Amino acid sequence: MKTLTTTKIIEATVAATAILAGAAVIIPAAGILAAVGLVAGGLVAMAALESKGRAY
């Protein structure tokens, strides 16, 4: 019985570690993508304003 409990604890620890590791990889990647999106959006907006300014 004790072995079974120990195995379950180890499995739970491994699963929790895997979830945390996955989150540690996915969350920064999403943050980087959001930052890239913001920068790209800003550049597009600036380019649009520039072209409008030069059209006059």
N, CA, C and O atoms as a DFTB+ gen file, in Angstrom:
224 C
 N C O
     1  1       0.829      -1.200       0.000
     2  2       0.000       0.000       0.000
     3  2       0.873       1.263       0.000
     4  3       0.575       2.236      -0.692
     5  1       1.940       1.227       0.778
     6  2       2.821       2.389       0.865
     7  2       3.499       2.667      -0.477
     8  3       3.681       3.821      -0.865
     9  1       3.868       1.599      -1.176
    10  2       4.513       1.753      -2.484
    11  2       3.562       2.417      -3.465
    12  3       3.961       3.283      -4.244
    13  1       2.303       2.006      -3.422
    14  2       1.286       2.561      -4.316
    15  2       1.133       4.061      -4.072
    16  3       1.068       4.842      -5.021
    17  1       1.077       4.456      -2.828
    18  2       0.932       5.869      -2.472
    19  2       2.144       6.669      -2.938
    20  3       2.005       7.764      -3.482
    21  1       3.317       6.120      -2.722
    22  2       4.549       6.795      -3.148
    23  2       4.560       6.969      -4.655
    24  3       4.931       8.029      -5.160
    25  1       4.152       5.927      -5.378
    26  2       4.107       5.993      -6.839
    27  2       3.135       7.074      -7.285
    28  3       3.431       7.838      -8.204
    29  1       1.974       7.143      -6.637
    30  2       0.984       8.166      -6.993
    31  2       1.529       9.567      -6.736
    32  3       1.313      10.480      -7.533
    33  1       2.231       9.729      -5.627
    34  2       2.815      11.042      -5.302
    35  2       3.846      11.428      -6.358
    36  3       3.884      12.573      -6.809
    37  1       4.678      10.468      -6.748
    38  2       5.704      10.732      -7.768
    39  2       5.040      11.088      -9.092
    40  3       5.451      12.036      -9.761
    41  1       4.009      10.326      -9.471
    42  2       3.297      10.602     -10.722
    43  2       2.672      11.994     -10.687
    44  3       2.749      12.735     -11.667
    45  1       2.062      12.347      -9.573
    46  2       1.435      13.663      -9.437
    47  2       2.484      14.771      -9.529
    48  3       2.246      15.814     -10.138
    49  1       3.632      14.536      -8.925
    50  2       4.719      15.526      -8.972
    51  2       5.222      15.703     -10.393
    52  3       5.441      16.825     -10.849
    53  1       5.405      14.584     -11.093
    54  2       5.871      14.631     -12.483
    55  2       4.851      15.362     -13.350
    56  3       5.215      16.191     -14.184
    57  1       3.566      15.049     -13.149
    58  2       2.509      15.699     -13.928
    59  2       2.487      17.202     -13.655
    60  3       2.382      18.000     -14.586
    61  1       2.584      17.586     -12.395
    62  2       2.578      19.006     -12.031
    63  2       3.788      19.719     -12.632
    64  3       3.675      20.843     -13.120
    65  1       4.936      19.062     -12.591
    66  2       6.154      19.649     -13.161
    67  2       5.998      19.841     -14.661
    68  3       6.387      20.872     -15.209
    69  1       5.423      18.833     -15.324
    70  2       5.217      18.922     -16.772
    71  2       4.268      20.068     -17.114
    72  3       4.500      20.800     -18.076
    73  1       3.206      20.226     -16.334
    74  2       2.235      21.302     -16.573
    75  2       2.906      22.663     -16.378
    76  3       2.735      23.568     -17.194
    77  1       3.666      22.799     -15.297
    78  2       4.352      24.066     -15.025
    79  2       5.384      24.378     -16.106
    80  3       5.518      25.522     -16.539
    81  1       6.108      23.352     -16.533
    82  2       7.110      23.554     -17.580
    83  2       6.432      23.975     -18.877
    84  3       6.915      24.860     -19.583
    85  1       5.310      23.334     -19.184
    86  2       4.550      23.702     -20.385
    87  2       4.066      25.134     -20.310
    88  3       4.159      25.880     -21.285
    89  1       3.548      25.519     -19.153
    90  2       3.067      26.889     -18.966
    91  2       4.223      27.876     -19.071
    92  3       4.069      28.962     -19.631
    93  1       5.374      27.501     -18.537
    94  2       6.544      28.386     -18.579
    95  2       7.005      28.625     -20.013
    96  3       7.571      29.672     -20.326
    97  1       6.756      27.640     -20.884
    98  2       7.136      27.791     -22.295
    99  2       6.048      28.534     -23.063
   100  3       6.345      29.434     -23.849
   101  1       4.784      28.159     -22.837
   102  2       3.671      28.706     -23.622
   103  2       3.388      30.168     -23.278
   104  3       3.192      30.985     -24.178
   105  1       3.366      30.506     -21.990
   106  2       2.988      31.864     -21.583
   107  2       3.963      32.925     -22.115
   108  3       3.511      33.923     -22.677
   109  1       5.278      32.747     -21.959
   110  2       6.180      33.752     -22.548
   111  2       6.065      33.820     -24.066
   112  3       6.174      34.900     -24.647
   113  1       5.847      32.683     -24.711
   114  2       5.700      32.679     -26.169
   115  2       4.488      33.512     -26.566
   116  3       4.551      34.282     -27.524
   117  1       3.385      33.364     -25.835
   118  2       2.183      34.149     -26.113
   119  2       2.461      35.629     -25.865
   120  3       2.004      36.485     -26.622
   121  1       3.205      35.925     -24.810
   122  2       3.554      37.312     -24.509
   123  2       4.413      37.923     -25.602
   124  3       4.219      39.077     -25.983
   125  1       5.365      37.142     -26.105
   126  2       6.241      37.621     -27.180
   127  2       5.419      37.862     -28.443
   128  3       5.605      38.869     -29.126
   129  1       4.505      36.930     -28.757
   130  2       3.653      37.099     -29.935
   131  2       2.797      38.350     -29.802
   132  3       2.634      39.095     -30.769
   133  1       2.246      38.588     -28.610
   134  2       1.428      39.787     -28.384
   135  2       2.272      41.045     -28.576
   136  3       1.818      42.009     -29.192
   137  1       3.492      41.037     -28.053
   138  2       4.379      42.196     -28.204
   139  2       4.716      42.434     -29.672
   140  3       4.717      43.573     -30.138
   141  1       4.998      41.364     -30.393
   142  2       5.301      41.480     -31.826
   143  2       4.088      42.036     -32.561
   144  3       4.225      42.885     -33.442
   145  1       2.896      41.554     -32.195
   146  2       1.660      42.054     -32.806
   147  2       1.472      43.535     -32.557
   148  3       1.089      44.278     -33.461
   149  1       1.739      43.972     -31.327
   150  2       1.606      45.395     -30.993
   151  2       2.592      46.241     -31.789
   152  3       2.232      47.290     -32.323
   153  1       3.833      45.779     -31.865
   154  2       4.851      46.527     -32.610
   155  2       4.477      46.595     -34.086
   156  3       4.565      47.655     -34.706
   157  1       4.059      45.459     -34.648
   158  2       3.678      45.423     -36.062
   159  2       2.487      46.348     -36.309
   160  3       2.462      47.086     -37.294
   161  1       1.498      46.306     -35.407
   162  2       0.335      47.187     -35.533
   163  2       0.749      48.645     -35.483
   164  3       0.246      49.463     -36.253
   165  1       1.660      48.973     -34.584
   166  2       2.152      50.344     -34.480
   167  2       2.874      50.788     -35.737
   168  3       2.704      51.921     -36.187
   169  1       3.682      49.900     -36.306
   170  2       4.409      50.234     -37.535
   171  2       3.449      50.452     -38.694
   172  3       3.635      51.367     -39.497
   173  1       2.422      49.611     -38.781
   174  2       1.425      49.760     -39.850
   175  2       0.696      51.090     -39.689
   176  3       0.485      51.809     -40.665
   177  1       0.311      51.415     -38.448
   178  2      -0.388      52.684     -38.193
   179  2       0.511      53.871     -38.543
   180  3       0.051      54.846     -39.136
   181  1       1.787      53.788     -38.177
   182  2       2.720      54.875     -38.492
   183  2       2.891      55.014     -40.002
   184  3       2.930      56.126     -40.531
   185  1       2.991      53.886     -40.687
   186  2       3.145      53.914     -42.141
   187  2       1.913      54.532     -42.790
   188  3       2.030      55.309     -43.738
   189  1       0.729      54.185     -42.280
   190  2      -0.513      54.745     -42.823
   191  2      -0.545      56.257     -42.616
   192  3      -0.915      57.003     -43.522
   193  1      -0.159      56.704     -41.430
   194  2      -0.142      58.144     -41.151
   195  2       0.886      58.863     -42.025
   196  3       0.634      59.959     -42.525
   197  1       2.029      58.237     -42.199
   198  2       3.079      58.829     -43.035
   199  2       2.588      58.993     -44.468
   200  3       2.760      60.048     -45.078
   201  1       1.972      57.932     -44.997
   202  2       1.518      57.986     -46.389
   203  2       0.408      59.026     -46.545
   204  3       0.341      59.710     -47.566
   205  1      -0.459      59.149     -45.542
   206  2      -1.514      60.165     -45.598
   207  2      -0.896      61.558     -45.536
   208  3      -1.304      62.465     -46.261
   209  1       0.094      61.713     -44.661
   210  2       0.760      63.003     -44.521
   211  2       1.458      63.423     -45.799
   212  3       1.469      64.604     -46.143
   213  1       2.031      62.479     -46.495
   214  2       2.768      62.797     -47.718
   215  2       1.831      62.963     -48.907
   216  3       2.199      63.575     -49.910
   217  1       0.620      62.420     -48.797
   218  2      -0.322      62.522     -49.907
   219  2      -0.833      63.956     -50.044
   220  3      -1.236      64.377     -51.129
   221  1      -0.814      64.701     -48.938
   222  2      -1.367      66.064     -49.005
   223  2      -0.410      67.007     -49.695
   224  3      -0.708      68.192     -49.840
